Amino acid sequence: MNTTIIVSNPSKDSFSKKILESVKNGLDRKNKSYNIIDLYEDNFNPIMTQKQLELYSSGQTDDDLVKEYQSNLKESDEIILIFPIWYNNVPAMLKGFFDKVFVKEFAFTEEYKRPKGLLTNIKSGILITTSESDTEYIKNELNDPITNTIINGTLKVVGMNNIKWINNNLASSNDNKKQQFLDEINKYF
């Protein structure tokens, strides 16, 4: 089993980075292989150029980092995304990753004017997020944008299924609760 971990948080001291360490410890304990895509550490450019947009529909890119990310995803059967929820959505950096990496003929094709996912090698995944808003508020009052837009509208469209979402509400978490969350993440993997 090969896991790709995608992290999108610019702060080196963020709770997202602590979550990453817990995930790595859990995977190491089980001798699972993984690779890490840290969008900020990689200096990923989320902005699609005119040329890249022209190449998009044929599944091509002129971005070597995107090619590397695509190669990692093709060799993976599990995906883990770690990011903060900003304005009830993914950070722009992660949105740019989806736009540039999940191109037509790599991540999906069209059948009967509908997308058909091609990343079916990824059998499971988990989104581990942090937020200032309560999880129930995000799900119930904001119409569950993470499930609807990211899981159903992005990951399932490109062929990924069995995706779970775990959120930590930082606003109501003290240090003890944060550590409990990290311990649970470590045990999960």
Buried (B, 14 or more C-beta within 10 A) or exposed (E): EBBBBBBBBEEEEBBBBBBBEBBBBBBEEEEBEBBBBBBBEEEBBBEBEEEBEEBBEEBBBEBEBBBBBBEBBEEBBBBBBBBBBBEBBBBEBBBBBBBBBBBBEBBBEEEEEEBEBBBEBBEBBBBBBBBEBBBEEBBEEBEBBBBEBBBEEBBBBBBBEEBEBBBBBBEEBEEEEBEEBBEEBBEEB
